[in-house]
Amino acid sequence: MGVAVAPSDGHRVYALIEAEKGGLFRSDDGGESWGLVSPSRALRQRAWYYSTITVHPANPNEVWFPQVPMLKTIDGGKTIEYVKGLPHGDNHDIWIDPSDPRRMIAANDGGVHISRNAGVSWYSPPLPISQFYHVSADSRHPYWVAGAMQDLGTAQGPSDSLAGGIHLTDWHDVGGGEAGHVYSDPSDPNIVYAGEYLGIITRYDYRTKESRNVSAWPENPSGKGGEDMKYRFQWTPRRRAEVGRHQPGSHPQRQDEAEMGGRADHRRQHGRRDLRHRLRDRGVAETARPHLGRQRRRARARDDR
């Protein structure tokens, strides 16, 4: 449950309640009595995650709701509007400057966004505040570091640019997604393997700047029930990489192996035939790398409307 009191009117109180008959409740008498003003599912689609309420400092009828999308009302909750222009979703907080209400700062899984015109447009300062879940180093000299960031995908960049500093442009997306591990091939650091939830693995090549899906099963199961999935994986499945190791009795050429743990363990070997060729023989088309985060949020928003 989220609760907020209007700064300009202490008798106006809002409460956002998660329940079968929940929604946005309002009191105009300091909490003595309450009424349901909006049962909108968009306000409580993920109530355990988003329940912040921010009331305009000078207008008790204007209320902002950081949710998967940013929502607001200008009539005390009777109608709920979707705020346009924010470059990222999964909003957790919004601050309205009491001395200049046109100045606002929103915080979400994509960073910080600033508005100077009451939310009509937004600016995103390039702040180094990404949250890395996992970090790895490759075999370059100086070595490069890579990892998966909260809701921003993956990134890899140098530990030392040898040019007077590390710049934002030194970092690059290397496939995968926010929930996965990222590993470079120690015998060829131009090749980067990156994971994502639902068992997705991609293979990125710096020489071609291309990433392709090399998952255990070439299908995006996002939105499906477990009974419909060929293989089931956790959010961050167990993963072990053995890249560039020569196995006794194996072909003397370089042999890359990666193991992915889900409902079943899956091992890939790239020594003589890679996954793409095996799938082609089976008549299974190779799928493009899915950009899941944004599609997932948009789908949820459409469903809740």
C-alpha positions in Angstrom: 0.0 0.0 0.0 1.2 3.5 -0.8 0.0 6.6 1.0 0.6 10.3 0.3 -0.8 13.6 1.8 -1.2 16.6 -0.4 1.4 19.2 0.6 -1.0 22.1 -0.2 -4.0 20.5 1.6 -3.5 18.3 4.7 -7.1 17.0 4.5 -6.4 15.4 1.0 -4.9 11.9 1.4 -4.4 9.3 -1.3 -3.9 5.5 -0.8 -3.0 3.0 -3.4 -4.1 -0.5 -2.2 -3.4 -3.9 -3.7 -6.5 -6.1 -3.3 -9.1 -7.8 -5.4 -11.3 -4.7 -5.2 -8.4 -2.4 -4.7 -7.2 0.7 -6.5 -6.7 4.4 -5.7 -8.6 5.6 -2.7 -9.0 9.2 -1.7 -9.9 11.0 1.5 -10.9 14.7 1.7 -11.2 14.8 5.5 -7.8 13.7 6.7 -8.6 10.0 6.6 -11.9 10.0 8.4 -13.7 8.6 5.4 -12.5 7.1 2.1 -13.8 6.5 -1.4 -12.5 4.5 -4.3 -11.8 7.0 -7.1 -10.0 4.6 -9.6 -9.9 0.8 -9.8 -7.4 1.1 -12.8 -5.3 -2.1 -13.1 -2.5 0.1 -14.5 -2.1 1.6 -11.0 -1.6 -1.8 -9.4 -0.3 -4.2 -12.1 2.8 -4.8 -9.9 1.7 -3.4 -6.6 4.4 -5.3 -4.7 7.0 -3.4 -6.7 5.4 0.0 -7.5 3.3 1.8 -4.9 4.8 5.3 -4.8 2.4 8.3 -4.9 3.7 11.8 -5.5 1.2 14.7 -5.1 1.9 18.0 -6.8 3.2 20.5 -4.1 0.6 23.2 -5.1 -2.3 21.3 -6.7 -3.9 18.5 -4.6 -5.7 17.2 -7.7 -2.5 16.4 -9.6 -0.9 13.1 -8.6 1.9 11.2 -10.2 2.3 7.4 -10.0 5.6 5.8 -10.9 4.7 2.4 -12.4 5.9 0.3 -15.3 4.8 3.3 -17.3 4.6 6.7 -15.6 1.0 7.6 -14.8 -0.7 10.8 -13.5 -4.1 12.3 -12.8 -5.1 16.0 -12.9 -8.6 15.5 -11.5 -8.0 13.9 -8.2 -7.8 10.4 -9.5 -11.0 10.2 -11.6 -9.0 9.7 -14.8 -5.6 8.2 -15.2 -3.2 9.4 -18.0 -0.1 7.8 -19.4 2.8 10.2 -19.4 4.6 10.3 -22.7 8.2 11.1 -23.5 10.1 9.2 -20.7 12.8 7.2 -22.4 12.6 4.3 -20.1 10.0 2.4 -18.1 9.9 0.6 -14.7 9.6 3.9 -12.8 10.2 3.8 -9.0 10.1 7.5 -7.9 9.4 11.0 -9.0 10.3 14.3 -7.3 8.6 17.6 -8.0 10.5 20.7 -6.9 8.3 22.6 -4.4 9.8 25.9 -5.3 9.4 25.3 -9.1 6.9 22.5 -9.8 7.8 22.5 -13.5 11.1 21.0 -12.5 10.8 17.3 -12.0 13.2 14.3 -11.6 12.1 10.7 -12.4 14.1 7.6 -11.4 13.6 4.3 -13.0 15.5 1.2 -14.1 17.1 3.1 -17.0 18.5 5.9 -14.8 17.5 9.5 -14.1 15.4 11.7 -16.3 14.8 15.5 -15.8 12.0 17.7 -17.0 11.9 21.5 -16.8 8.4 21.9 -18.3 6.2 19.8 -16.0 6.8 16.5 -17.8 6.2 17.6 -21.4 9.8 16.6 -22.4 12.6 14.9 -20.6 16.4 15.0 -20.6 18.6 12.0 -19.5 22.0 13.0 -18.1 24.7 10.4 -18.8 25.4 9.5 -15.2 27.6 6.5 -14.4 25.0 4.8 -12.2 24.3 1.5 -13.9 23.8 -1.5 -11.7 25.9 -4.5 -12.8 24.7 -7.9 -11.8 27.8 -9.9 -13.0 31.2 -8.7 -14.1 34.0 -10.6 -16.0 37.4 -9.8 -17.5 38.8 -10.9 -20.9 42.3 -11.8 -22.0 43.3 -8.5 -23.6 46.1 -6.3 -22.3 44.9 -4.1 -20.8 42.0 -6.3 -20.1 38.4 -5.4 -20.9 35.5 -5.8 -18.4 32.0 -6.9 -19.3 28.7 -7.4 -17.5 24.9 -7.3 -17.5 23.2 -4.2 -16.2 19.8 -3.8 -14.6 17.3 -3.3 -17.4 19.9 -1.9 -19.8 21.4 -5.0 -21.4 25.1 -5.7 -21.5 28.2 -3.6 -21.9 31.9 -4.2 -22.4 34.7 -1.7 -22.2 38.4 -1.2 -21.4 39.9 -1.2 -17.9 42.4 1.3 -19.2 42.0 3.2 -22.5 45.7 4.2 -22.6 44.4 7.5 -23.9 43.9 9.7 -20.8 40.6 8.3 -19.6 37.7 6.0 -20.3 34.8 7.6 -22.2 31.2 6.6 -22.6 31.9 5.8 -26.3 34.4 3.2 -25.2 31.6 0.9 -24.0 29.5 -1.3 -26.3 26.6 -3.6 -26.2 27.7 -7.2 -26.6 24.3 -9.1 -26.9 22.5 -11.0 -24.2 20.4 -9.0 -21.7 20.1 -7.7 -18.1 19.9 -11.1 -16.4 22.8 -13.0 -17.9 26.5 -13.6 -17.5 28.9 -12.3 -20.0 32.1 -14.1 -21.0 34.8 -13.5 -23.7 36.6 -16.3 -25.5 40.1 -16.2 -23.8 41.7 -17.4 -27.1 39.8 -14.8 -29.1 38.4 -11.9 -27.1 36.6 -10.6 -30.1 34.0 -13.4 -29.5 31.7 -12.6 -26.5 29.0 -14.9 -25.2 26.1 -13.2 -23.2 23.1 -14.7 -21.5 19.6 -13.5 -20.7 16.6 -14.8 -18.8 14.7 -17.8 -20.2 18.0 -19.5 -21.2 18.8 -17.1 -24.0 22.5 -17.0 -25.1 24.0 -14.8 -27.8 27.3 -14.8 -29.5 28.8 -11.4 -30.4 31.7 -10.8 -32.8 33.5 -7.5 -32.6 34.9 -7.9 -36.1 31.4 -7.9 -37.7 29.5 -6.0 -34.9 26.8 -8.7 -35.1 25.1 -10.8 -32.4 23.2 -13.9 -33.1 21.1 -16.2 -30.9 22.9 -19.5 -30.1 20.5 -20.7 -27.3 19.8 -24.3 -26.5 16.4 -23.8 -28.2 16.1 -21.0 -30.8 12.8 -19.6 -29.6 11.8 -16.7 -27.5 9.4 -18.1 -24.8 8.6 -14.8 -23.2 5.0 -14.7 -22.1 4.5 -18.5 -22.3 3.6 -20.8 -19.5 6.1 -23.4 -18.3 4.2 -26.2 -19.9 4.6 -24.7 -23.3 8.4 -24.3 -23.1 10.8 -26.8 -24.7 13.2 -26.1 -21.9 12.7 -24.1 -18.7 15.4 -21.9 -17.1 15.6 -19.7 -14.1 16.0 -15.9 -14.3 19.8 -16.2 -14.2 20.4 -19.9 -15.1 23.6 -21.7 -13.9 26.2 -21.3 -16.6 29.7 -22.6 -17.0 32.1 -21.7 -19.8 35.1 -23.7 -20.9 36.4 -21.8 -23.9 39.6 -22.6 -25.7 40.4 -25.8 -23.7 41.7 -28.8 -25.6 40.2 -32.1 -24.5 42.2 -35.3 -24.7 41.1 -37.3 -27.8 39.3 -34.4 -29.3 39.9 -32.7 -32.6 43.2 -30.7 -32.4 41.5 -27.5 -33.6 40.2 -25.0 -31.0 37.2 -26.4 -29.2 34.7 -24.0 -27.4 32.3 -25.4 -24.9 29.6 -23.7 -22.9 27.2 -25.4 -20.5 23.8 -24.0 -19.6 21.8 -25.4 -16.7 18.0 -25.5 -16.9 15.5 -28.3 -16.6 18.2 -30.2 -18.5 21.9 -29.4 -18.9 22.9 -28.4 -22.3 26.4 -28.5 -23.8 27.5 -26.8 -27.0 30.6 -27.6 -28.9 31.8 -25.3 -31.7 34.9 -27.4 -32.8 33.5 -28.9 -36.0 29.8 -27.7 -36.4 28.2 -24.9 -34.6 24.5 -24.6 -33.5 23.4 -22.6 -36.5 24.4 -25.3 -39.0 22.7 -28.0 -36.9 19.5 -26.1 -36.8 19.7 -25.4 -40.5 19.9 -29.2 -41.1 16.8 -29.6 -38.9 14.9 -27.0 -40.9 14.7 -24.6 -37.9 15.2 -21.0 -38.8 17.7 -19.0 -36.9 16.0 -16.3 -34.7 17.2 -12.8 -34.3 18.4 -11.6 -31.0 15.3 -10.6 -29.0 15.2 -7.2 -27.3 13.0 -8.4 -24.5 12.9 -5.8 -21.9 11.2 -3.0 -23.8 8.8 -5.4 -25.6 7.8 -7.0 -22.3 7.0 -3.7 -20.7 4.9 -2.6 -23.7 3.0 -5.8 -23.7 2.2 -5.5 -20.0 1.1 -1.9 -20.4 -1.2 -2.9 -23.3 -2.7 -5.8 -21.3 -3.4 -3.6 -18.3 -5.2 -0.9 -20.3 
